[in-house]
Amino acid sequence: MKRVAPLPETTEDEPPFTPLTAEEARRLREKHPLVSPWWVVAGQAVMGLVVALAAWGLTGKQNVGWSAGYGALAVVIPAAIFARGLTGRFASLNAGTAAVGFMLWEMVKIASSIALIGAAPKLVADLSWPALLVGLVLTMKVYWLALAYSPSDTAPRKRKTLS
């Protein structure tokens, strides 16, 4: 015999959530400002440069540095395309176009990453696959650091009002 957990009791008097007032929403937006996707792309580009130089410096082989740098480019270029698509004019017309646009640009990002990785043997002389993968993975993981250390506007913004 199967037992099913009882449904939680709800009362008709209490709504499932309380909508924010305009003032509460404004304060929440000021406390947690949006992070620009370009901030993430910039963080990835910096990490890609650091990884490429570190790979070259640690191994003493120029092809290892180029391979790690190309792996980083296989993340940064598609991320820049994605950021451009998300910040375009049609990206925020309404919720439907935003969702479809997000999925479309994510597919473009994935396809361009795969194409760049597939073209690597033809574009990078003496390609080092391990270095390429290290550059790719470390650059991709910077996403979390860029979000954690994003510039935030903690000071309240002064808005001009029409009098």
C-alpha positions as CSV (number, residue, x, y, z in Angstrom):
1,M,0.0,0.0,0.0
2,K,1.4,3.4,-1.0
3,R,1.3,6.3,1.4
4,V,1.0,9.8,0.0
5,A,2.1,12.8,2.1
6,P,-0.8,15.0,3.0
7,L,-1.0,18.4,1.2
8,P,0.0,21.4,3.3
9,E,-2.9,23.2,4.8
10,T,-3.6,26.6,3.3
11,T,-6.0,29.2,4.5
12,E,-8.1,31.2,2.2
13,D,-7.4,34.4,4.3
14,E,-3.7,34.5,3.5
15,P,-2.3,34.9,0.0
16,P,0.6,32.7,-1.0
17,F,2.9,35.7,-1.4
18,T,2.8,39.4,-0.7
19,P,3.5,41.6,-3.6
20,L,6.1,44.3,-3.1
21,T,5.1,47.9,-3.1
22,A,6.8,50.3,-5.6
23,E,9.1,51.6,-2.8
24,E,10.0,48.1,-1.6
25,A,10.8,47.1,-5.2
26,R,13.0,50.2,-5.7
27,R,14.9,49.6,-2.5
28,L,15.5,45.9,-3.5
29,R,16.8,47.0,-6.9
30,E,19.2,49.5,-5.3
31,K,20.4,46.9,-2.8
32,H,20.9,44.2,-5.5
33,P,21.8,46.0,-8.8
34,L,21.9,44.0,-12.0
35,V,25.2,42.6,-13.1
36,S,26.1,43.5,-16.7
37,P,27.0,40.5,-18.8
38,W,29.9,42.6,-20.1
39,W,31.4,42.5,-16.6
40,V,31.5,38.7,-16.9
41,V,33.0,38.7,-20.4
42,A,35.7,41.1,-19.2
43,G,36.5,38.9,-16.2
44,Q,36.8,35.9,-18.6
45,A,39.0,37.8,-20.9
46,V,41.4,38.7,-18.1
47,M,41.5,35.2,-16.8
48,G,42.2,33.9,-20.3
49,L,45.1,36.2,-20.7
50,V,46.5,35.2,-17.2
51,V,46.0,31.4,-18.0
52,A,47.8,31.8,-21.4
53,L,50.7,33.7,-19.9
54,A,51.0,31.2,-17.0
55,A,50.9,28.2,-19.3
56,W,53.6,29.7,-21.4
57,G,55.7,30.8,-18.4
58,L,55.4,27.5,-16.5
59,T,56.2,25.3,-19.5
60,G,58.5,27.6,-21.4
61,K,56.7,26.5,-24.6
62,Q,55.0,29.1,-26.7
63,N,52.6,26.6,-28.3
64,V,51.3,25.7,-24.8
65,G,50.6,29.3,-24.1
66,W,48.8,29.7,-27.5
67,S,46.8,26.6,-26.9
68,A,45.6,27.8,-23.5
69,G,44.9,31.2,-24.9
70,Y,42.9,29.7,-27.7
71,G,40.9,27.6,-25.2
72,A,40.1,30.9,-23.4
73,L,39.0,32.5,-26.7
74,A,36.7,29.6,-27.3
75,V,34.8,30.8,-24.2
76,V,35.3,34.6,-24.4
77,I,34.2,35.1,-28.0
78,P,30.9,33.1,-27.7
79,A,30.3,34.8,-24.4
80,A,30.7,38.2,-26.0
81,I,28.2,37.2,-28.8
82,F,25.8,36.0,-26.1
83,A,26.1,39.3,-24.1
84,R,25.6,41.3,-27.3
85,G,22.5,39.3,-28.1
86,L,21.1,39.7,-24.5
87,T,21.7,43.4,-24.4
88,G,20.2,44.1,-27.9
89,R,17.2,46.2,-28.7
90,F,14.7,43.3,-28.9
91,A,16.0,41.4,-25.9
92,S,13.6,43.0,-23.4
93,L,10.5,43.8,-25.3
94,N,8.5,41.4,-23.1
95,A,9.0,38.3,-21.1
96,G,8.3,36.0,-24.1
97,T,10.9,37.6,-26.4
98,A,13.4,37.7,-23.5
99,A,13.0,34.0,-22.9
100,V,13.2,33.0,-26.6
101,G,16.1,35.4,-27.1
102,F,18.0,33.9,-24.2
103,M,17.5,30.4,-25.6
104,L,18.5,31.4,-29.1
105,W,21.6,33.2,-28.0
106,E,22.6,30.4,-25.7
107,M,22.4,28.0,-28.7
108,V,24.5,30.4,-30.8
109,K,27.0,30.5,-27.9
110,I,27.2,26.7,-27.7
111,A,27.5,26.2,-31.4
112,S,30.2,28.9,-31.8
113,S,32.2,27.3,-28.9
114,I,32.0,23.9,-30.6
115,A,33.0,25.4,-33.9
116,L,36.0,27.2,-32.4
117,I,37.2,24.0,-30.6
118,G,36.7,22.0,-33.8
119,A,38.8,24.6,-35.7
120,A,41.6,24.6,-33.2
121,P,43.9,22.0,-34.9
122,K,43.9,24.0,-38.1
123,L,44.4,27.4,-36.4
124,V,46.9,26.7,-33.6
125,A,50.3,25.3,-34.6
126,D,51.5,22.3,-32.4
127,L,48.2,22.4,-30.5
128,S,48.3,21.1,-26.9
129,W,44.9,19.7,-26.1
130,P,45.5,19.6,-22.4
131,A,46.5,23.3,-22.3
132,L,43.5,24.2,-24.5
133,L,41.1,22.4,-22.1
134,V,42.7,24.0,-19.1
135,G,42.4,27.4,-20.6
136,L,38.8,26.6,-21.6
137,V,37.7,25.3,-18.2
138,L,39.5,28.0,-16.1
139,T,38.1,30.8,-18.2
140,M,34.6,29.3,-18.1
141,K,34.7,29.0,-14.3
142,V,35.5,32.7,-13.9
143,Y,31.8,33.3,-14.5
144,W,31.2,32.7,-10.8
145,L,34.0,34.9,-9.6
146,A,32.8,37.7,-11.9
147,L,29.4,37.5,-10.4
148,A,30.7,37.3,-6.8
149,Y,33.0,40.3,-7.2
150,S,30.8,42.4,-9.5
151,P,30.8,46.1,-9.1
152,S,27.8,47.1,-7.0
153,D,26.2,50.5,-6.6
154,T,25.6,50.5,-2.9
155,A,25.0,54.3,-2.7
156,P,21.5,55.4,-3.3
157,R,21.0,57.0,-6.7
158,K,19.7,60.5,-6.9
159,R,16.9,60.7,-9.4
160,K,15.9,63.9,-11.1
161,T,12.2,64.7,-10.6
162,L,10.1,67.0,-12.6
163,S,8.6,69.7,-10.5
